[in-house]
């Protein structure tokens, strides 16, 4: 059965904080009820971004997808979550992941260390810190023996939804067995969504539970909408070309139907510092495969392909359209109503 939760706006932490706040407030004014933002060690921190969005909006749900568990101790992440959840009046959902911030070892090297254990332990610490059931922790990755890491205030919610950013089968199993939802990154395809659901359900079964309609599955979709179909598609090219140049090929990309051959020209152009040439490499086939772009009707139709595959919260991710402000208005007033209507059938 098709389950549709909402259509959200998606922001990159490359954007200026004030611009995110302005666009999110404009989205709420035009009927959009949810937003998500990425986080990267190289750009702005998402807890700060979401604090501004919470101040600029009244009811919009706030999603962070995802924050790495290595840069901050999970007990500090718990404090960040509780503080923002209080400020936003219970509007927050947080996705945890390994990327983009790896662990910095004592010798200065950076690497991901025991990722499955790290995510599992981080979730246990965050949940235990927020509901007051944990006083210490001695894990493979994280230790917690400082009494000052325990809250001396009462969180407005003892349980904030925790999603995982997962790609590998093992991490998808963990998400299905332990988390409240999954965050899927750009270049997700309906084919990969179906694959992910099988692994999520396998993980839930191993944990002795099922995945109900309240389980969240968020997918970032590179998005561009306009009344002019050609202009909307053209607006995706630079971002898509740049993203394809940086993607790391692995099992997730293979399952999504991405081949190393179609990524190679983008990586070569990037390596030769031909950044302006990346957009020229993007074909109509790339846009059809990896973007949601066109008129409101076109975008609604593509979104439904993801919803029918199992995405419950599609995220209309930056650049939104050739004119972002007009595109956000179209998302709220035309695309979202069309998707709601189609999902009810």
C-alpha positions in Angstrom: 0.0 0.0 0.0 1.3 3.4 -0.9 2.2 5.5 2.2 2.8 9.2 1.6 3.8 11.4 4.6 4.7 14.8 3.0 6.6 16.6 0.4 9.5 18.6 1.9 11.9 21.2 0.8 15.6 20.2 0.9 18.5 22.6 1.5 22.2 22.2 1.3 24.4 23.6 4.0 26.4 25.3 1.3 23.7 27.9 1.3 23.8 31.1 3.4 21.9 30.6 6.7 19.7 33.7 6.0 18.8 32.3 2.6 17.7 29.0 4.0 15.5 30.8 6.6 13.9 33.0 4.0 13.2 30.1 1.6 11.8 27.9 4.4 9.5 30.7 5.6 8.3 31.3 2.1 7.7 27.6 1.7 5.6 27.5 4.8 3.6 30.6 3.6 2.9 28.6 0.4 1.7 25.4 2.0 4.9 23.4 2.5 4.9 21.8 5.9 8.4 20.2 6.2 12.0 20.9 5.4 15.3 19.0 5.6 18.9 20.1 5.4 22.2 18.4 4.9 25.3 18.8 6.9 29.0 18.7 6.0 32.2 19.5 7.9 33.2 21.7 5.1 30.1 24.0 5.3 27.7 25.4 7.8 26.4 23.4 10.8 22.8 22.2 10.5 21.8 22.7 14.2 22.5 26.4 13.7 20.6 26.5 10.4 17.6 24.8 11.9 17.5 27.1 14.8 17.1 30.0 12.4 14.4 28.1 10.5 12.6 27.3 13.7 12.6 31.0 14.5 11.3 32.0 11.0 8.5 29.4 10.9 5.6 28.4 13.0 4.6 24.8 12.3 7.1 23.6 9.7 8.7 20.2 10.6 12.5 20.3 10.7 14.7 17.5 9.5 18.5 17.1 9.8 19.8 14.6 7.4 22.4 13.6 8.3 24.8 14.6 11.0 28.0 12.6 11.5 28.5 10.8 14.8 32.3 11.1 14.9 32.7 14.9 15.2 30.5 15.3 18.2 30.2 12.9 21.1 26.7 11.4 21.0 26.0 12.9 24.4 26.6 16.3 22.9 24.5 15.4 19.9 21.7 14.5 22.4 22.0 18.0 24.1 21.9 19.7 20.6 18.8 17.7 19.8 17.0 18.4 23.1 17.8 22.1 22.9 16.6 22.5 19.3 13.5 20.4 19.9 12.6 22.6 22.8 13.2 25.8 20.8 11.2 24.5 17.8 8.3 23.1 20.0 8.7 19.4 19.1 9.2 19.8 15.4 12.5 18.1 15.0 13.7 14.8 13.4 17.4 13.9 13.2 19.2 11.6 10.9 22.5 10.1 12.0 25.3 8.9 9.7 28.9 8.1 9.3 29.6 10.7 6.5 30.6 13.4 6.0 32.8 13.7 9.1 35.3 10.9 9.7 37.1 10.2 12.9 40.3 12.1 13.5 42.9 9.8 15.1 45.7 10.7 17.5 48.2 10.8 14.6 46.0 13.3 12.7 44.7 10.7 10.1 41.1 10.7 9.2 39.1 7.5 8.8 35.8 5.9 9.5 36.1 3.6 12.4 33.7 0.6 13.1 30.8 2.3 11.4 28.1 -0.2 12.4 29.2 -0.1 16.0 29.5 3.7 16.0 26.0 4.2 14.8 24.5 1.6 17.1 26.3 3.1 20.1 25.5 6.6 19.2 21.8 5.8 19.0 21.9 4.0 22.4 23.7 7.0 24.0 21.4 9.6 22.5 18.2 7.8 23.4 19.5 6.9 26.9 20.7 10.4 27.6 17.4 12.0 26.5 15.2 9.6 28.5 17.4 9.5 31.5 18.1 5.8 31.5 21.8 6.0 30.9 24.5 7.1 33.4 27.6 5.7 31.8 28.6 3.8 28.7 31.5 1.7 27.7 31.3 0.8 24.0 33.8 -0.2 21.3 33.8 3.3 19.9 32.3 5.7 22.5 32.8 6.0 26.2 30.7 8.0 28.6 31.9 8.2 32.2 31.6 12.0 32.9 28.5 12.8 35.0 28.4 16.3 33.4 27.4 14.6 30.1 24.0 13.7 31.7 21.2 16.3 31.4 20.4 18.5 34.3 17.2 19.7 32.6 14.0 18.0 31.4 13.8 17.6 27.6 10.5 18.7 26.1 10.4 15.2 24.5 12.3 12.2 25.8 12.2 10.6 22.4 12.9 12.6 19.2 12.7 10.5 16.0 16.1 9.2 15.0 16.7 8.2 11.4 19.8 6.7 9.8 21.6 7.6 6.7 22.4 4.2 5.3 23.5 2.5 2.1 25.2 -0.8 2.8 23.1 -3.9 3.5 24.4 -4.1 7.1 23.6 -0.4 7.8 20.1 -0.8 6.2 19.6 -3.8 8.5 20.5 -1.7 11.5 18.1 1.1 10.3 15.2 -1.4 9.9 15.9 -3.0 13.3 16.7 0.1 15.4 15.8 3.4 13.9 12.6 5.4 13.3 13.4 5.9 9.6 15.9 6.1 6.7 17.4 9.1 4.9 18.4 8.4 1.3 20.8 10.7 -0.5 20.8 12.2 -4.0 21.0 9.8 -6.9 18.5 7.5 -5.3 16.3 5.8 -7.9 13.0 3.9 -7.5 14.9 0.7 -8.2 17.3 1.4 -5.3 14.3 2.3 -3.0 12.8 -1.1 -3.6 16.1 -2.7 -2.8 16.5 -0.7 0.4 13.0 -1.7 1.6 13.9 -5.4 1.3 17.0 -4.9 3.5 15.1 -2.7 6.0 12.5 -5.4 6.4 15.1 -8.0 6.8 16.7 -5.9 9.6 13.3 -5.4 11.2 12.6 -9.1 11.1 16.0 -9.9 12.7 15.1 -7.5 15.5 11.7 -9.2 15.9 9.5 -6.4 14.8 7.8 -5.0 11.7 7.9 -1.7 9.9 4.6 0.2 10.2 3.2 3.1 8.3 4.9 5.5 10.8 8.4 4.3 9.7 9.9 7.2 7.8 11.7 7.0 4.5 13.1 10.3 3.3 14.7 10.6 -0.1 16.5 13.7 -1.4 15.5 14.3 -5.0 17.5 16.8 -7.1 14.6 19.1 -8.0 13.7 21.8 -10.5 10.2 23.0 -11.4 9.0 25.8 -13.6 6.1 26.5 -16.0 8.8 26.2 -18.8 9.8 22.6 -18.9 13.0 23.2 -20.8 14.2 25.9 -18.3 13.4 23.7 -15.4 15.5 20.8 -16.8 18.4 23.1 -17.8 18.6 24.4 -14.2 19.6 21.0 -12.9 22.7 20.6 -15.1 25.4 22.3 -13.2 24.5 20.8 -9.8 23.9 17.3 -11.2 27.2 17.4 -13.2 29.1 18.5 -10.1 27.5 15.8 -7.9 28.2 13.1 -10.4 31.9 14.1 -10.4 32.1 13.6 -6.6 30.0 10.5 -6.1 31.9 7.4 -4.8 30.9 4.4 -6.7 29.8 1.4 -4.6 27.1 -1.2 -4.1 24.5 1.5 -3.5 25.2 3.2 -6.8 25.1 -0.2 -8.6 21.8 -1.1 -7.1 20.5 2.3 -8.1 21.4 1.6 -11.7 24.4 3.9 -11.9 27.4 2.6 -13.9 31.0 3.5 -13.4 31.2 4.3 -17.1 28.6 7.1 -16.9 30.3 8.6 -13.9 33.9 8.5 -15.3 33.6 11.5 -17.8 32.4 13.7 -14.9 35.3 12.7 -12.7 37.8 13.2 -15.5 36.5 16.7 -16.2 36.6 17.6 -12.5 40.2 16.2 -12.2 41.2 18.5 -15.1 39.5 21.5 -13.3 37.0 21.8 -16.1 34.2 22.7 -13.7 32.2 24.7 -16.2 32.3 21.8 -18.6 30.5 19.5 -16.1 27.0 20.9 -17.0 27.7 20.2 -20.7 28.2 16.5 -19.9 24.7 16.1 -18.5 22.3 14.6 -21.0 18.6 14.3 -21.0 19.0 10.7 -20.0 21.0 11.8 -16.9 18.2 14.3 -16.0 15.5 11.6 -16.5 17.4 9.2 -14.3 18.7 11.3 -11.5 16.5 14.4 -11.3 12.9 15.5 -10.8 12.6 18.3 -13.3 10.0 19.9 -15.5 6.5 21.4 -15.1 4.5 20.9 -11.9 2.7 17.9 -13.5 6.0 16.4 -14.7 7.5 16.7 -11.2 4.4 15.2 -9.5 4.5 12.2 -11.9 8.2 11.6 -11.1 7.6 12.0 -7.4 4.9 9.4 -7.5 7.3 6.9 -9.0 9.4 7.2 -5.8 6.3 7.2 -3.5 5.0 4.0 -5.2 8.5 2.4 -4.7 8.3 3.2 -1.0 9.5 6.8 -0.4 7.3 8.4 2.3 8.8 11.8 2.4 10.2 12.9 -1.0 12.5 16.0 -0.5 12.5 18.6 -3.3 16.2 19.4 -3.0 18.0 22.5 -4.2 18.1 24.2 -6.7 14.3 24.0 -6.7 14.1 25.7 -10.1 15.5 28.4 -12.4 13.8 30.9 -10.1 14.0 29.4 -6.6 11.4 31.7 -5.0 8.9 31.0 -7.8 9.7 27.3 -7.7 9.0 27.0 -4.0 5.7 28.6 -4.6 4.9 26.1 -7.3 6.0 23.2 -5.0 3.6 24.3 -2.3 0.7 25.4 -4.4 0.8 23.0 -7.4 3.2 20.0 -7.0 2.2 19.1 -3.4 -1.6 19.1 -4.1 -1.1 17.0 -7.2 1.0 14.4 -5.3 -1.5 14.3 -2.5 -4.3 13.6 -5.0 -2.4 10.9 -6.7 -1.3 9.2 -3.5 -5.0 9.0 -2.3 -6.0 7.0 -5.4 
